[in-house]
Amino acid sequence: MERCGCGERDVGSVRGYIHSVETMGTVDNGGIRFVLFMQGCAMRCAFCQNPDTWLRRGREVIVARVMREILDYRPFFEASGGGVTVSGGEPLLQHRFVRALFEECGRCGIHRALDTAGYCKYGDFASVLDSTDLLLFSVKAVDEEKHVRLTGVKNDVILANLRLAASRHMDIVVRYVLIPTINDSRQDLHDIAGLVASLPGRARADILPYNRMGIVKWKQLGLDCALEGVPEPTADDLARARRVFHEHSVNLRTD
Ligand code: SF4
């Protein structure tokens, strides 16, 4: 029988498969974060920084053991306003593990952020949202054809999941990776800013500049990267994108 590190209650030995752990992360949310990168993703984004997470094999762990490790960092979370972020790959492919982990974090008073692309059944998504404090939701493109070209899948389920999450009035940051010539046309920017503006509740947006560092991993894995010749956005590109979000009165994340 496994116990949570708080020793307050028994937890099931829910298993998950992880790619890696970053114990002092600072970029995925405010404060010092324990970032757990889950293994497996059903999407194939052309700009993916972590193509080595795509396959569903990785290090097997159970919730109680991960919790014990997390609790070692609680003083850092408390001092910095940080907590736990579960990312990937796509963490919702392992929704039972993420839910069990987040429930334990909640019992121990640890802030929980879920970093997802939302490509899963709504029931699986909702089961994790109940124990999520902050939702970091990536939208790759609003135009469906463009989304298929960029990710290999349609975005109807993804956008429906985003709207359903927003209807809960939870803390949401919609993330948009800005990729020159791919998803940064004036229409693309109005589409994504308009989408965020239309959500109920208090959704903010975060514009992330595409960076080419992931291409190295693609090459190491023997994969052809479709964005090989695509540049990173300039400061002017980012400023232009921010202006469109401001036109739609969308709050951009600043923390
Ligand atoms: S959803 Fe994330 S992990 Fe999956 S392919 Fe896209 S960028 Fe990579």
Residues whose N, C-alpha, C, O or C-beta is under 5 A from the ligand:
A	BS01	SF4	C41 M43 R44 C45 C48 Q49 N50 G88 G89 E90 A117
